[in-house]
Amino acid sequence: MQQNKKVVILGGGTGTSGIVRGLKYFPIDLTCVITVSDDGASTGRLRKEFDTPAVGDIRKVLSNLSTLPSEVRDIMEYRLKAKSELNGHAIGNLVLTSLINETGSLKKSIEYLSIILDVKAKVLPLSEDSLTLMGKTIDDEIIEGEEEITKAGKKYKEFFYKEEPRILPQVFKAIREADLIILSAGSLYTSVMPHIISKDISNSIRNSKAKVMYVCNVMTQPGETEGFGVSDHVNSLEQYLGKGEIDVVVASNTPISDAMIEKYSYEEQKDPVRIDYENIIKQDYELIEEDLVTTQDGTLKHDSLKLSSVIFSYLMREREFDHSEQVEEFLKKYNQTLVLNYYNKTSSANKEKIQNQLNSINLDSLNNLYRISQINVAAEIDKNTLYNLPYTDKSLIEDEEKKIVDAIGVDTIRNNQYAVVTMAGGQGTRLGHHGPKGTYLLNVSPKPKYLFEILADSLKEKNEQYGITLNWYIMTSDDNNDQTVSFFEEHDYFGYPSSHIRFFKQGKMPLLNDEGKLVIDENGSIKFASNGNGAVFRAMKDDGILDDMKQKGIEWVFIGAVDNALLNMVDETLLGLTIKEKNQIGSKSIVKAYPEEKVGVFCRKNNKLKIIEYTELPKEVVYMTDEDGELVFGESHIMCNLFSMKALDKIAEQELPYHSAHKKINYINEDGELVVATKPNAYKFEQFIFDGFKYFNEITILRGKREEDFAPIKNRSGVDSPASAVKLYNDLHAKK
């Protein structure tokens, strides 16, 4: 069985806790080495009274590593409210101090408390001595103690210990055996520096085979790092580690609102840490920048799961299938027992298929996605981080203004600078239809039409209206591409010029069963599924669609889904308004039918454009209305999106996140027998198109009408079914 990678984190309490809250869920061998020189608050008082090392940071890390219910963990963090000397002491600090008095060892006390809190990782104190941190300012003034170092508000040129620390031997062993050493976020001078100012520790890091990662702070620290950018933090660390010893730096590029910046500046004298590219580019370390910050209770914090995922992905990034490695060894290493047992019994042809598929699968990344799918940490979103977005109601645009806007759109269309993409990679299984969803026959009047036919007729009307032939690109999938192409050929492309239709396939991802194992499909191959509508951007790039569009002089592209019987693919108003507002992306919305409607809505979260699902919205936000009685968060995303070519190029270069969905799948077991699923038994991983919105500051939103723009076909009966779509279609066309 594959051995987990070994990760060592060197840090203090708050920063390390922010990492391990998420990292504890990942399959790694984790050791946290924590400073013991804190001398403030409850910890400082206990140090003086009992002559012990500092326990506060250790308590905090143990609490966040605990796998017990949060109520139990919270007890460790609870601070007593008393009219005695107990006032302000954290329960966990008292427990650790009591254990030290009983056992005579901080290390042993941590081991006992780890058992009580069900902590799987190893936590080590840097030393069992009661250490005092010293700082020498640029004026050669000596400041004693962590608390005074921070309070003094001085610029420092050197840090050292008052007494020579005796580092635990287990710390050196952990560093020596590590695959990755993380210098944690947190106070630069009082959480990270206390480790590396020890020459023994810095030498041990330099001699280790491990990569060294620094997780940079989000905000500066008053009295320590005012005005620091990312490179300044790294330079300070390399003063003790040596130049070039840090291999990779992780920094957040999450936009922070002006209101939040002002709040931190006024209340805490902190500013955002700038990613100073002009200095970083001159250095040897790799920069990983991601959207890593979230807001909880009005406080900026690292999103622990996102940060942990970045760390884990970096740790595993080079561990794909090696052609020289035996398939059996590879599958054993990853404990892929289902595929392994099937592989050993199947034909040579099937073995060759499986080996070829393994060449394209990064099992470490896949396991990472599976791990995240198993973590139930859906914290309620802070309503103070959410803002509604402005929109234009199409029905309320003044006639003169609409003429101007429409003229802009029409001019672009007539100049053949506009194209349409239809996402049609799905099957009609949920509708009881065997075949691509676009081949579903909808019983509309005056005669039934296939969904593809409805779209073709809509485009032909626009072609006739403007005397052009629009380029129509259709995204299929491995599952339905051949059927889709044959269907169009059999129906003579529904009268649409075939020279202006081009098919391309979206990507795919392996499915994992409930135990995180790859499964075999009915054809004796590893089972894959299409990777979501967000895959359209990369698929357009990889299949040469973007290049083809550029060659044809196309500047704007509408992307919509095949399963909307009222899809208006050529909306002159949406196009003209987006161009007029000088935005790179636009989208059609409809207002929610009622507050609890289960649809995604447009908003700005943490200063980034986002579609947020109904289940994620805080309850009071769901029902919030403005002065006109309209829902504040009421604009629904209906998969009618417009992109400039520049926008498509930009998104196609990004790695959109994957979302998991629990699905029913049939598969072949290791004995070659078909297993028919009766309930969800596997995870599918998908990208969503709207995750591309966050790379832009603004979006044009045009509110349409449900009865004119949205007749989705998702379910066999009831809401959003063929029956409801037929009624909406017939009602609209009866008015024409």
C-alpha positions in Angstrom: 0.0 0.0 0.0 1.2 3.5 -0.9 3.0 5.4 1.9 1.7 8.8 2.7 4.0 11.8 2.1 5.6 13.4 5.2 4.8 17.0 5.9 6.4 19.1 8.7 4.9 22.5 9.6 7.0 25.0 11.6 4.9 27.8 13.1 2.9 29.2 16.0 -0.7 28.9 17.0 -3.0 31.0 14.8 -1.3 30.5 11.4 -0.6 26.8 11.9 -4.2 26.3 13.0 -5.5 27.9 9.9 -3.6 25.3 7.8 -4.2 22.1 9.8 -7.9 22.7 10.1 -8.1 21.5 6.5 -4.9 19.6 6.1 -5.9 17.0 8.7 -8.3 15.6 6.2 -5.7 14.8 3.6 -3.8 11.5 3.4 -0.4 12.7 4.6 1.9 12.0 7.6 1.7 15.4 9.4 4.0 16.7 12.1 3.5 20.2 13.6 6.5 21.8 15.4 5.2 24.7 17.6 7.1 27.6 19.2 7.2 27.8 23.0 8.4 31.4 23.6 5.0 33.1 23.8 4.8 35.2 27.0 1.5 37.1 26.7 -2.0 36.7 28.1 -3.0 33.4 29.8 0.2 31.6 28.5 2.5 34.3 29.9 0.9 34.2 33.3 1.1 30.4 33.5 4.8 30.5 32.5 5.6 32.9 35.3 3.6 31.0 37.9 4.7 27.4 37.0 8.0 28.0 35.1 6.8 26.0 32.1 7.2 26.4 28.4 4.5 28.4 26.6 1.4 26.1 26.0 -1.1 28.5 24.3 0.0 28.0 20.7 0.2 24.2 21.2 -3.3 24.2 22.7 -4.7 26.0 19.7 -3.1 23.7 17.2 -4.3 20.6 19.1 -7.8 21.9 19.2 -7.8 22.5 15.4 -6.3 19.1 14.7 -8.9 17.3 16.8 -11.4 15.1 15.0 -14.0 15.3 17.8 -17.2 17.3 17.4 -16.6 21.1 17.4 -18.5 21.4 20.8 -15.8 19.3 22.5 -13.0 21.2 20.7 -14.5 24.5 21.8 -14.1 23.5 25.4 -10.4 23.7 25.0 -10.6 27.2 23.7 -13.1 28.5 26.3 -11.7 31.2 28.5 -12.8 31.4 32.1 -14.8 34.4 33.3 -14.0 34.7 37.0 -13.3 37.3 39.7 -10.1 35.5 40.6 -6.7 34.8 39.0 -8.4 32.2 36.8 -10.0 34.9 34.8 -9.0 34.8 31.1 -7.3 31.4 31.3 -8.1 29.0 28.4 -9.3 25.6 29.7 -6.8 23.9 27.3 -3.9 25.9 28.8 -4.8 24.8 32.3 -5.1 21.2 31.2 -1.7 21.2 29.5 -0.1 23.0 32.5 -1.6 20.4 34.9 -0.3 17.6 32.7 3.2 19.1 32.7 3.2 19.3 36.4 2.0 15.6 36.6 4.3 14.2 33.9 7.3 16.6 34.1 7.3 16.7 30.3 5.6 19.0 27.7 6.1 16.4 25.0 4.4 13.6 27.0 1.6 16.0 28.0 0.9 16.8 24.3 0.8 13.0 23.6 -1.8 12.5 26.4 -3.9 15.4 25.3 -3.7 14.2 21.6 -5.2 10.9 22.7 -8.0 12.7 24.5 -8.8 15.0 21.6 -8.4 12.2 19.0 -5.6 14.0 17.2 -4.1 11.8 14.4 -1.1 14.1 13.5 2.0 14.5 15.6 2.5 17.7 17.5 6.0 18.6 18.9 7.2 21.5 20.9 10.3 23.1 19.5 11.9 22.7 22.9 10.8 21.7 26.4 12.7 24.6 27.8 11.0 27.9 28.8 12.5 30.1 26.1 12.7 33.8 25.8 12.8 35.5 22.4 15.0 38.5 22.0 15.0 41.2 19.3 17.7 43.7 18.3 16.4 46.8 16.6 18.1 48.7 13.8 19.2 51.1 16.6 20.9 48.2 18.5 18.2 48.3 21.2 17.6 44.9 22.8 13.9 44.0 23.4 13.1 41.0 25.5 10.0 38.8 25.1 7.6 38.2 22.3 4.9 40.5 23.7 7.3 43.4 24.1 8.8 42.8 20.6 5.4 43.2 19.0 4.4 46.1 21.3 7.6 48.1 20.8 6.7 48.9 17.1 10.4 48.9 16.2 12.3 47.8 13.1 14.4 44.7 13.8 17.7 43.5 12.3 18.2 40.4 14.4 16.4 37.8 16.6 18.0 35.4 19.1 17.2 33.5 22.2 18.2 34.7 25.7 19.2 31.1 26.4 20.5 28.5 24.0 17.5 26.3 23.2 17.7 22.5 23.5 15.7 21.3 20.5 13.9 18.0 20.8 15.6 15.2 18.9 12.2 14.2 17.4 12.1 17.6 15.6 15.3 17.0 13.8 14.1 13.5 12.8 10.9 14.9 11.4 12.7 17.5 9.3 15.2 14.9 8.1 12.5 12.5 6.9 10.1 15.2 5.5 9.0 15.4 1.9 7.7 19.0 2.4 8.6 21.6 5.1 6.1 24.4 5.6 7.0 27.7 7.2 3.6 28.6 8.4 1.6 31.8 8.0 1.3 33.7 11.3 3.4 36.3 13.0 6.7 36.5 11.0 8.8 37.5 14.0 7.2 35.6 16.8 5.8 32.4 15.1 8.1 31.5 12.2 11.4 33.2 13.1 11.7 31.4 16.5 12.2 28.2 14.6 14.9 29.2 12.1 16.9 31.5 14.4 18.2 28.2 15.8 21.3 27.4 13.7 20.6 23.7 14.4 17.1 24.0 12.9 18.1 26.1 9.9 21.0 23.7 9.2 18.7 20.7 9.4 16.3 22.3 6.9 19.2 23.1 4.5 20.4 19.4 4.7 16.9 18.0 4.3 15.8 16.4 1.0 12.4 18.2 1.5 11.1 21.1 -0.5 10.6 24.2 1.6 7.3 26.1 1.3 6.4 29.4 2.9 2.7 30.3 3.3 2.6 34.1 3.3 0.4 36.1 5.5 -2.7 37.9 4.1 -2.2 41.1 6.2 0.9 42.9 7.6 1.6 42.8 11.4 1.8 46.1 13.3 5.1 46.5 15.0 6.6 43.8 12.7 6.0 44.0 9.0 4.5 47.3 8.1 4.7 48.0 4.4 6.0 44.4 3.7 5.2 42.7 0.4 5.5 39.0 -0.2 9.2 39.2 -1.2 10.0 41.2 2.0 8.7 38.3 4.1 10.8 35.8 2.1 13.9 38.0 2.4 13.5 38.1 6.2 13.3 34.3 6.4 16.3 33.8 4.1 18.4 36.0 6.4 18.5 32.9 8.6 17.8 30.0 6.2 20.1 31.2 3.5 19.4 32.6 0.0 17.5 30.2 -2.3 16.5 27.8 0.5 12.8 28.5 0.0 11.5 26.6 -3.0 7.9 27.8 -3.2 5.8 30.6 -1.8 2.0 30.4 -1.5 0.2 33.8 -1.5 -3.4 34.8 -1.8 -4.6 37.0 -4.6 -8.2 37.4 -3.3 -9.4 41.0 -3.9 -10.1 42.7 -0.6 -12.8 45.3 -0.5 -12.0 48.9 0.3 -14.3 48.7 3.3 -12.4 45.8 4.7 -9.1 47.4 4.1 -10.2 50.5 5.8 -11.6 48.5 8.8 -8.3 46.7 9.3 -6.2 49.8 8.8 -8.3 51.7 11.4 -8.9 49.0 14.0 -5.7 46.9 13.8 -3.2 49.0 11.8 -2.9 46.2 9.3 -2.7 46.4 5.5 -2.9 43.7 2.8 0.4 42.0 1.9 1.0 43.0 -1.7 2.2 40.4 -4.2 5.2 42.5 -5.4 5.7 40.8 -8.8 8.5 43.2 -9.8 10.6 41.9 -6.9 9.5 38.2 -6.9 10.3 37.8 -10.6 14.0 38.3 -9.7 14.0 35.5 -7.2 14.5 31.7 -7.6 11.4 30.5 -5.7 8.1 29.5 -7.4 5.1 31.6 -6.6 1.7 29.9 -6.3 -1.0 32.5 -6.1 -4.6 31.5 -5.6 -7.9 32.9 -4.3 -7.4 31.7 -0.7 -9.0 34.2 1.6 -12.5 34.1 3.1 -14.3 36.3 5.6 -15.8 34.9 8.8 -17.5 37.1 11.4 -16.0 40.2 9.7 -12.4 38.8 9.9 -10.2 37.8 7.0 -8.9 34.3 7.2 -7.2 31.7 5.0 -9.8 29.3 3.6 -8.3 26.3 5.2 -9.6 23.7 2.7 -8.5 25.7 -0.3 -5.1 26.3 1.2 -4.7 22.7 2.1 -5.7 21.6 -1.4 -3.0 23.9 -2.9 -0.5 22.4 -0.5 -1.5 18.8 -1.2 -1.6 19.4 -5.0 2.0 20.8 -4.8 3.1 17.8 -2.8 1.7 15.3 -5.2 2.0 17.2 -8.5 4.8 15.0 -10.0 3.4 11.6 -9.2 1.6 10.5 -12.3 1.8 7.0 -13.9 5.4 6.1 -14.9 5.6 4.2 -18.2 8.5 2.2 -16.8 6.5 1.2 -13.8 4.5 -2.1 -13.8 0.7 -1.5 -13.9 0.2 -3.9 -11.0 2.7 -2.1 -8.8 1.2 1.3 -9.7 -2.4 0.1 -8.8 -1.1 -1.5 -5.6 0.7 1.6 -4.6 -2.6 3.5 -4.8 -4.7 0.7 -3.3 -6.8 0.5 -6.4 -8.0 -3.0 -5.7 -11.1 -3.1 -8.0 -9.1 -2.2 -11.1 -6.2 -4.3 -10.0 -8.2 -7.5 -9.5 -10.1 -6.9 -12.8 -6.8 -6.2 -14.6 -5.3 -9.5 -13.5 -8.2 -11.5 -14.9 -9.2 -9.6 -18.1 -8.0 -10.0 -21.7 -4.8 -8.5 -23.2 -6.9 -6.0 -25.2 -8.6 -4.7 -22.0 -5.3 -4.6 -20.2 -3.8 -2.4 -23.0 -6.9 -0.1 -22.7 -6.5 0.3 -19.0 -2.8 1.0 -19.2 -3.4 3.7 -21.8 -6.0 5.3 -19.6 -3.7 5.2 -16.6 -1.2 7.3 -18.6 -3.8 10.2 -18.6 -4.9 9.9 -14.9 -3.3 11.8 -12.1 -4.4 9.7 -9.2 -3.0 12.1 -6.6 -5.1 14.9 -7.9 -8.1 12.6 -8.2 -7.6 11.4 -4.6 -7.4 15.0 -3.5 -10.8 15.7 -5.1 -12.3 12.6 -3.5 -10.9 13.6 -0.1 -12.5 17.1 -0.3 -15.9 15.5 -1.3 -15.8 13.6 2.0 -15.3 16.6 4.1 -18.5 18.1 5.5 -17.2 21.6 6.5 -19.8 23.8 4.8 -19.6 26.8 7.1 -22.4 29.4 6.7 -21.3 32.3 4.5 -20.9 35.6 6.2 -23.7 37.8 4.8 -21.4 40.8 5.2 -19.3 39.4 2.4 -22.2 39.3 -0.1 -23.3 42.1 -2.4 -25.9 42.1 -5.1 -25.0 43.0 -8.6 -26.6 45.7 -10.8 -28.8 44.5 -13.7 -30.8 46.0 -16.5 -34.4 44.9 -17.0 -34.9 44.4 -20.7 -38.6 45.3 -20.5 -37.9 48.6 -18.8 -35.3 50.0 -21.2 -36.5 53.2 -22.8 -37.3 52.9 -26.5 -34.6 55.3 -27.7 -32.0 53.7 -25.5 -33.0 50.2 -26.7 -32.6 51.3 -30.3 -29.1 52.5 -29.6 -28.1 49.4 -27.7 -29.7 47.0 -30.2 -28.0 48.8 -33.1 -24.6 48.1 -31.5 -25.5 44.4 -31.2 -26.9 44.2 -34.7 -23.8 45.9 -36.2 -21.6 43.2 -34.6 -23.8 40.4 -35.8 -24.1 41.7 -39.4 -20.3 42.0 -39.6 -20.0 38.3 -38.8 -18.2 39.0 -35.5 -20.6 36.8 -33.5 -20.8 33.1 -33.0 -22.8 30.6 -31.0 -21.7 27.6 -28.9 -24.2 25.0 -27.7 -23.2 22.7 -24.8 -24.7 19.3 -25.6 -22.5 16.8 -24.0 -25.2 15.2 -21.8 -27.4 12.2 -22.3 -31.2 12.2 -22.0 -31.2 9.4 -19.4 -33.2 11.4 -16.8 -35.9 12.1 -19.4 -36.2 8.3 -20.1 -34.5 9.0 -23.5 -31.7 6.8 -24.9 -29.4 9.1 -26.7 -27.9 12.6 -26.6 -30.2 15.1 -24.9 -30.3 17.3 -28.0 -32.0 14.4 -29.9 -35.0 14.4 -27.5 -38.2 15.0 -29.4 -40.4 17.7 -27.8 -44.1 17.5 -28.6 -44.5 21.2 -29.5 -47.1 22.7 -31.8 -47.7 22.6 -34.7 -45.4 19.6 -35.0 -42.9 17.9 -32.7 -39.3 19.1 -32.9 -36.0 17.8 -31.6 -34.2 20.1 -29.3 -31.4 20.5 -31.8 -34.0 21.3 -34.4 -35.5 24.0 -32.3 -32.0 25.7 -31.9 -31.3 25.3 -35.6 -34.6 26.9 -36.6 -33.9 29.8 -34.2 -30.5 30.4 -35.7 -31.9 30.2 -39.3 -34.4 33.0 -38.5 -31.5 35.2 -37.4 -29.5 34.3 -40.5 -32.4 35.3 -42.7 -33.1 38.5 -40.7 -29.5 39.7 -41.1 -28.5 38.1 -44.4 -25.6 36.2 -42.8 -24.8 32.6 -41.7 -23.7 32.4 -38.1 -21.0 30.0 -37.1 -22.4 27.3 -34.8 -20.1 25.3 -32.6 -21.6 22.3 -30.7 -19.8 20.7 -27.7 -20.4 17.0 -27.4 -18.8 14.4 -25.2 -17.1 11.0 -25.6 -20.4 9.4 -24.7 -22.5 11.1 -27.3 -20.3 12.6 -30.0 -20.7 9.9 -32.7 -24.5 9.7 -32.1 -24.8 13.5 -32.3 -22.8 13.9 -35.5 -24.8 11.0 -37.1 -28.1 12.5 -36.0 -27.3 15.8 -37.7 -26.2 13.9 -40.9 -29.4 11.8 -40.9 -31.5 15.0 -40.6 -29.5 16.9 -43.2 -28.4 19.4 -40.4 -32.0 20.6 -40.2 -31.4 22.8 -43.2 -28.5 24.6 -41.6 -25.3 24.9 -43.7 -23.0 22.1 -42.5 -20.0 24.2 -43.5 -20.9 26.5 -40.6 -21.3 23.8 -38.0 -18.4 22.4 -36.1 -18.4 19.7 -33.4 -15.9 19.4 -30.6 -15.6 17.3 -27.5 -15.4 18.3 -23.9 -12.9 16.7 -21.5 -13.6 13.8 -19.1 -12.7 12.7 -15.6 -12.6 9.3 -14.0 -15.4 8.4 -11.6 -14.6 7.1 -8.1 -16.8 4.9 -6.0 -17.9 5.6 -2.4 -14.5 4.2 -1.2 -12.5 6.4 -3.6 -11.7 3.5 -6.0 -11.7 3.7 -9.8 -14.3 1.5 -11.4 -14.6 -0.5 -14.7 -17.3 0.2 -17.2 -19.3 -2.2 -19.4 -16.6 -2.1 -22.1 -13.8 -3.2 -19.8 -12.2 0.2 -19.5 -11.8 2.6 -16.5 -15.1 4.5 -16.2 -15.0 8.1 -17.1 -17.6 10.9 -17.3 -17.7 14.3 -18.9 -16.2 17.0 -16.7 -19.0 19.6 -16.6 -20.0 22.7 -18.5 -17.0 24.7 -17.2 -14.8 22.4 -19.4 -16.0 24.3 -22.4 -13.3 26.9 -22.2 -10.3 24.4 -22.2 -12.0 22.2 -24.8 -12.4 25.2 -27.1 -8.7 25.9 -26.7 -7.5 22.3 -27.0 -9.7 21.5 -30.0 -8.6 24.6 -31.9 -12.1 26.2 -31.7 -10.7 29.5 -30.4 -8.1 29.6 -33.2 -10.8 28.9 -35.7 -13.0 31.8 -34.3 -10.1 34.2 -34.5 -9.4 33.3 -38.1 -13.0 34.0 -38.9 -12.8 37.4 -37.3 -15.2 36.5 -34.5 -15.1 38.9 -31.5 -18.1 37.7 -29.4 -19.4 34.3 -28.5 -22.7 33.2 -26.9 -22.5 30.0 -24.9 -25.8 28.2 -23.9 -27.2 24.8 -23.0 -29.1 22.5 -25.4 -31.8 21.8 -22.8 -33.6 25.2 -22.9 -36.4 25.1 -25.4 -36.6 29.0 -25.3 -32.9 29.6 -25.6 -32.3 33.0 -27.3 -28.8 32.5 -28.7 -28.8 35.8 -30.6 -30.0 38.5 -28.2 -29.0 41.8 -29.8 -29.8 43.7 -26.6 -27.5 41.6 -24.4 -24.7 41.9 -26.9 -25.1 45.6 -27.5 -25.5 46.4 -23.8 -22.3 44.4 -22.9 -20.3 46.2 -25.6 -21.8 49.6 -24.5 -20.9 49.0 -20.9 -17.3 48.0 -22.0 -17.5 44.6 -20.2 -15.9 41.4 -21.4 -18.7 39.1 -20.2 -22.5 39.3 -20.1 -25.3 37.1 -19.0 -29.1 36.8 -19.2 -31.0 36.4 -15.9 -34.6 35.9 -14.8 -35.9 36.9 -11.4 -36.5 34.1 -8.9 -40.1 33.0 -8.9 -40.0 32.9 -5.1 -37.3 33.3 -2.4 -36.8 29.6 -1.8 -36.5 28.7 -5.5 -33.5 26.4 -5.8 -31.4 28.3 -8.4 -28.0 29.9 -8.4 -28.1 33.7 -8.1 -25.6 36.4 -9.2 -23.7 38.2 -6.5 -20.3 39.5 -5.5 -18.6 37.6 -2.7 -15.4 38.8 -1.2 -15.2 41.3 -4.0 -15.4 38.6 -6.7 -18.2 37.8 -9.2 -19.9 34.6 -8.2 -23.0 32.4 -8.7 -24.1 31.2 -5.3 -26.4 28.3 -4.8 -29.6 28.6 -2.8 -28.3 26.2 -0.2 -25.3 28.4 0.5 -27.2 31.6 1.1 -27.7 32.7 4.8 -31.4 32.5 5.6 -31.8 36.2 6.2 -30.3 36.9 2.8 -32.7 34.6 1.0 -35.7 36.8 2.0 -33.9 40.2 1.9 -35.8 42.8 -0.2 -34.9 46.3 -1.4 -37.0 49.5 -1.1 -39.1 48.4 -4.1 -39.9 45.0 -2.5 -37.7 43.1 -4.9 -35.4 40.3 -3.7 -31.9 41.7 -3.2 -30.4 38.4 -4.4 -33.0 37.5 -7.0 -31.2 37.3 -10.3 -31.0 33.7 -11.4 -28.3 32.3 -13.6 -30.0 30.5 -16.6 -26.9 29.4 -18.6 -27.2 32.2 -21.2 -23.7 33.7 -21.2 -21.8 36.0 -23.5 -18.0 36.2 -23.7 -15.6 38.4 -25.7 -12.7 36.5 -27.4 -10.3 38.1 -24.9 -12.4 36.7 -22.1 -12.4 33.2 -23.6 -8.7 33.3 -24.0 -8.2 34.4 -20.4 -10.5 31.7 -18.9 -9.1 28.9 -21.1 -5.7 29.4 -19.4 -7.1 29.0 -15.8 -7.6 25.9 -13.8 -11.3 26.1 -12.8 -12.1 24.2 -9.6 -13.9 20.9 -9.6 -17.2 20.2 -7.8 -18.3 16.7 -6.8 -21.7 15.1 -7.4 -22.9 11.8 -6.0 -24.3 9.7 -8.8 -25.7 6.3 -9.6 -23.5 4.3 -11.9 -23.4 0.8 -13.2 -20.0 -0.9 -13.3 -18.2 -4.3 -13.8 -17.0 -5.9 -10.6 -13.7 -7.7 -10.3 -15.3 -11.0 -11.4 -16.5 -9.4 -14.6 -20.2 -9.1 -13.6 -22.3 -6.1 -14.2 -23.5 -4.4 -11.0 -26.6 -2.2 -11.5 -26.8 0.7 -9.1 -30.0 1.3 -7.1 -28.7 4.4 -5.2 -25.9 6.9 -5.6 -22.6 5.0 -5.3 -19.9 7.1 -7.0 -18.5 10.6 -7.4 -18.4 12.6 -10.6 -16.2 15.6 -10.8 -17.3 18.7 -12.8 -16.3 22.2 -13.6 -18.9 24.9 -13.8 -19.0 27.6 -16.4 -19.7 30.4 -13.9 -16.5 29.8 -12.0 -14.9 31.7 -14.9 -16.7 34.9 -13.9 -14.3 35.6 -11.0 -11.5 36.6 -13.4 -13.4 39.8 -14.3 -14.3 42.8 -12.3 -17.7 43.5 -13.9 -20.4 41.7 -15.8 -23.4 42.9 -17.8 -26.6 41.3 -16.5 -29.7 41.6 -18.6 -32.9 40.5 -16.9 -35.2 38.7 -19.3 -38.6 37.0 -18.7 -39.2 33.4 -17.8 -41.9 33.0 -20.4 -39.6 34.3 -23.1 -36.2 33.0 -22.2 -36.2 29.9 -20.0 -37.9 26.6 -20.6 -35.4 24.1 -19.1 -35.8 20.3 -19.5 -34.2 18.6 -16.6 -36.7 16.1 -15.2 -39.0 13.5 -16.7 -42.1 15.1 -15.1 -43.2 18.0 -13.0 -41.1 21.1 -12.7 -38.6 21.8 -15.5 -39.9 18.8 -17.5 -40.8 18.3 -21.2 -44.4 19.1 -20.4 -43.6 22.4 -18.8 -41.3 23.3 -21.6 -43.9 22.5 -24.2 -46.4 24.8 -22.6 -43.9 27.7 -22.4 -42.8 27.1 -26.0 -46.3 26.9 -27.4 -47.5 29.9 -25.4 -44.6 32.1 -26.7 -45.0 31.0 -30.3 -48.7 31.5 -30.2 -48.0 35.3 -29.7 -45.7 35.5 -32.7 
